[in-house]
């Protein structure tokens, strides 16, 4: 995870690490989902962050990079990255408890579309017709996915909770996109290992502030799920970060959409969730829009390789 230790390019290894990381992130999301509704999402954030932080520390110790890998130049920038990312994680975990796993994953793919929009607003990047069209295609796909949930006037409690789940998941995607924009600037001066570690540290501390909201004592099963979610999440982050040492970010980016296949499989096997036609059809458009954006950014030569390793499903 040190920025000073570069590896010889090995595309196959990079791809393997990337798809392994996505597989582990899906396991993590499944564990968090399984722990709900017994454990509130803000409490799940603590377990996910705290135990992931321990994994990252062990990893740095094994690589003899604990001293050098955690040095920072702008502590407040890490803090605000943590605040934004923690908000995304909390909203995402809340959405997991209300919506099927494939649907949450599909809506989460809104984030790359929003990154393009926020980059134009906050960073002054120019969006030409080609990328703008890709964003529109992706957002149409998102609309198809969420449309069946938008039954505001039904008065049905279950339907209302599904609408809330959509709102929370979309909110998570918005904050994840904002986190990515923040990381683009942060990664220009800070090490990847420091960005990853201090995000987990900040999320751990911030999650403790939710104690007055009412934490619960998890049962043995839920406690096991949550601890494993943190450990698996930390391992996933290491695999994801390591993948970018062996292959370019632009080459690995399209493999993000493999997570949709994982989500469908895990949702069906673990939660008996069968993706609807809207979810599948919308996902196709979202993937098309996302791949177009990735291809176009590579053509434009945008240097975002250092930011992508930190773009996790939790912000």
Rosetta blueprint (number, residue, H / E / L):
1 X L
2 X L
3 X L
4 X L
5 X L
6 X L
7 X L
8 X L
9 X L
10 X L
11 X H
12 X H
13 X H
14 X H
15 X H
16 X H
17 X H
18 X H
19 X H
20 X H
21 X H
22 X H
23 X H
24 X H
25 X H
26 X H
27 X H
28 X H
29 X H
30 X H
31 X H
32 X H
33 X H
34 X H
35 X H
36 X L
37 X L
38 X L
39 X L
40 X L
41 X H
42 X H
43 X H
44 X H
45 X H
46 X H
47 X H
48 X H
49 X H
50 X H
51 X H
52 X H
53 X H
54 X H
55 X H
56 X H
57 X H
58 X H
59 X H
60 X H
61 X H
62 X H
63 X L
64 X L
65 X L
66 X H
67 X H
68 X H
69 X H
70 X L
71 X L
72 X L
73 X L
74 X L
75 X H
76 X H
77 X H
78 X H
79 X H
80 X H
81 X H
82 X H
83 X H
84 X H
85 X H
86 X H
87 X H
88 X H
89 X H
90 X H
91 X H
92 X H
93 X H
94 X H
95 X H
96 X H
97 X L
98 X L
99 X L
100 X L
101 X H
102 X H
103 X H
104 X H
105 X H
106 X H
107 X H
108 X H
109 X L
110 X H
111 X H
112 X H
113 X H
114 X H
115 X H
116 X H
117 X H
118 X H
119 X H
120 X H
121 X H
122 X H
123 X L
124 X L
125 X L
126 X L
127 X L
128 X L
129 X H
130 X H
131 X H
132 X H
133 X H
134 X H
135 X H
136 X H
137 X H
138 X H
139 X H
140 X H
141 X H
142 X H
143 X H
144 X H
145 X H
146 X H
147 X H
148 X L
149 X L
150 X L
151 X L
152 X L
153 X L
154 X L
155 X L
156 X L
157 X H
158 X H
159 X H
160 X H
161 X H
162 X H
163 X H
164 X H
165 X H
166 X H
167 X H
168 X H
169 X H
170 X H
171 X H
172 X H
173 X H
174 X H
175 X H
176 X H
177 X H
178 X H
179 X H
180 X H
181 X H
182 X H
183 X H
184 X H
185 X H
186 X H
187 X L
188 X L
189 X L
190 X L
191 X L
192 X H
193 X H
194 X H
195 X H
196 X H
197 X H
198 X H
199 X H
200 X H
201 X H
202 X H
203 X H
204 X H
205 X H
206 X H
207 X H
208 X H
209 X L
210 X L
211 X H
212 X H
213 X H
214 X L
215 X L
216 X L
217 X L
218 X L
219 X L
220 X H
221 X H
222 X H
223 X H
224 X H
225 X H
226 X H
227 X H
228 X H
229 X H
230 X H
231 X H
232 X H
233 X H
234 X H
235 X H
236 X H
237 X H
238 X H
239 X H
240 X H
241 X H
242 X H
243 X H
244 X L
245 X L
246 X L
247 X L
248 X L
249 X H
250 X H
251 X H
252 X H
253 X H
254 X H
255 X H
256 X H
257 X H
258 X H
259 X H
260 X H
261 X H
262 X H
263 X H
264 X H
265 X H
266 X H
267 X H
268 X H
269 X H
270 X H
271 X H
272 X L
273 X L
274 X L
275 X L
276 X L
277 X H
278 X H
279 X H
280 X H
281 X H
282 X H
283 X H
284 X H
285 X H
286 X H
287 X H
288 X H
289 X H
290 X H
291 X H
292 X H
293 X H
294 X H
295 X H
296 X H
297 X H
298 X H
299 X H
300 X H
301 X L
302 X L
303 X L
304 X L
305 X H
306 X H
307 X H
308 X H
309 X L
310 X L
311 X L
312 X L
313 X L
314 X L
315 X L
